[in-house]
Amino acid sequence: MRSTRVLSWLRGAAITIVCLGFVLPIVWMFAAAFKTNVQVTDPGVGLIFSPTLDNFRNVLADGEVLQSLRNSLIVGVVSTVLSAVIAVPAAWAVGRFRMHRTGSLVLVARIVPAISLLVPWYYLFAQAGLVGSYTVLILSHMFVSVPLILWIMIGFFEGLPIELEEAARTDGLTVFGAFWRIALPLAAPGTTTASVLAFVASWNNFMFALIFSDETTQTAPVTLFNFISYASTDWGGLMAAATLMTVPVVIVAVLGQKYLVAGLTAGATKG
């Protein structure tokens, strides 16, 4: 009994430490958004201080942050939807017909460093006149989203009983009809989980947006980077903008929490 209690206490302590490691930076960011630059850099000022909304007023009055959030939303939603349209049927085909070599190629695409593709991509997109457009950002983000959704969904479709689709085909459905009416609805939690993860990856992507965007299409991570200059850093404005950037992701996570839990649980088992 004593050893069980000790293990339980150690497990609880470890979980608490890990949670604090994730939560404390977010709490510091949120608190710093309501501080002046002097208060942010003053180690004597903790969580008890006189809050100010000047950082948010300045950020919102400039308009650049709101524009970048709009750009991130457009790129994230469009790239995620297009990636799901491509990757979900492909994942069903790979999982249902045991196309393991294709699955291995998907894994290779996930392993290849994206930074190694920047130079050839930039040359090709520049020749096509796409640099600085939403199109190039969406295509580059799909390079990350398609393999991510595909790799996650393969496991979900492999875990679905094939007898359900065989029964549907016996009743007169085509192969695609069995996928559309049987497999796809059953894999809805997995599709939601993969889509949310793909959206978050797109929302947080910095490298592609830094290289391929311009002043009118730059996304939120690039705008945050602009608060840091050679001579100084606007910590208050940076934290206020980072707080605004975090809100949409939190909303997506809260709204999709039920599907995320169901999807992650379903993806952990097969057969």
C-alpha positions, -999 to +999 in steps of 0.1 A: +000+000+000+028+024+009+046+018-023+014+023-043+009+057-025+045+067-032+041+058-069+008+077-071+024+108-054+054+107-077+031+104-107+011+133-096+042+154-089+056+146-124+023+155-141+022+188-121+058+197-131+051+190-168+018+210-167+036+239-150+063+238-177+036+243-203+013+267-184+037+291-168+051+306-201+015+312-212+006+329-179+038+350-182+028+360-217-007+369-208+005+389-178+032+407-198+006+418-223-009+441-196+025+455-185+045+483-197+080+476-212+096+488-180+075+464-159+082+435-183+119+438-179+118+445-142+124+412-123+108+427-092+074+430-109+056+397-107+019+389-112+008+418-089+009+451-108-013+478-122-025+465-156-027+486-187-045+482-220-021+504-239-004+475-256-036+462-270-047+497-281-015+502-299-015+468-316-051+471-327-048+507-338-019+498-361-040+473-380-010+452-391-017+425-365-054+422-374-044+419-411-018+392-403-044+373-382-068+375-411-041+362-435-032+333-411-069+324-409-073+323-447-041+303-453-048+280-424-084+272-433-079+268-470-047+247-467-063+225-441-095+219-461-076+212-493-052+189-475-081+170-459-098+166-493-066+151-508-053+132-478-084+115-463-094+095-494-057+087-500-053+075-464-084+053-469-069+038-500-035+032-484-051+017-452-077-004-469-056-018-497-024-022-476-003+000-498+026+000-473+052+013-498+031+044-504+028+048-466+066+047-464+069+074-490+046+096-469+068+090-439+098+101-461+079+133-470+075+140-432+112+134-426+126+157-454+136+191-438+113+217-453+141+242-452+160+222-478+132+230-503+131+267-498+156+277-524+142+256-553+106+265-543+114+302-542+130+300-576+100+281-591+074+303-574+093+335-584+094+324-620+056+318-619+050+351-602+034+336-571+058+349-544+038+372-521+004+356-529-019+335-509-014+307-534+022+301-526+016+301-488-013+276-491+007+253-514+038+254-491+016+248-460+000+218-477+034+203-480+032+199-442-005+193-438-011+166-464+015+141-451+004+149-415-033+142-422-025+112-444-002+096-418-027+101-390-057+088-410-041+057-423-042+042-388-079+052-384-090+035-416-069+004-409-087+001-375-122+002-391-138-033-397-137-041-434-168-062-430-189-030-428-177-018-462-181-053-477-217-055-465-224-020-480-209-032-514-230-063-512-261-040-508-252-023-541-228+005-532-197+011-552-162+012-537-163+050-534-199+048-521-188+025-493-160+050-485-183+080-486-213+066-467-196+041-443-159+047-437-158+085-438-186+090-412-170+064-389-136+082-392-150+116-384-132+119-350-099+111-367-106+135-395-113+163-370-082+154-350-059+155-380-075+187-394-071+205-361-035+195-358-029+205-394-046+239-388-024+245-357+007+236-377-003+260-405-012+288-380+022+285-363+043+281-394+069+309-396+096+298-421+074+296-452+056+328-444+088+346-438+102+337-472+071+336-495+049+364-481+050+402-486+036+431-466+000+423-476+001+385-471+024+380-441+009+359-414+008+363-376+042+347-368+060+370-391+042+400-377+053+390-342+089+388-354+086+425-365+083+436-329+119+426-324+144+450-338+182+454-337+182+482-311+152+472-289+122+449-284+087+461-278+079+434-252+045+448-243+033+449-279+049+416-286+031+399-258-002+416-266+001+404-302+011+369-291-020+368-269-042+378-298-026+351-319-031+324-293-069+331-289-080+315-322-060+283-316-075+280-281-110+285-295-104+257-321-090+234-294-119+240-270-146+236-297-129+204-310-119+190-276-146+162-277-135+151-312-098+154-303-101+131-273-123+107-293-099+108-322-067+103-303-083+074-283-096+057-315-062+061-332-045+043-303-063+010-311-067-011-341-088-041-350 
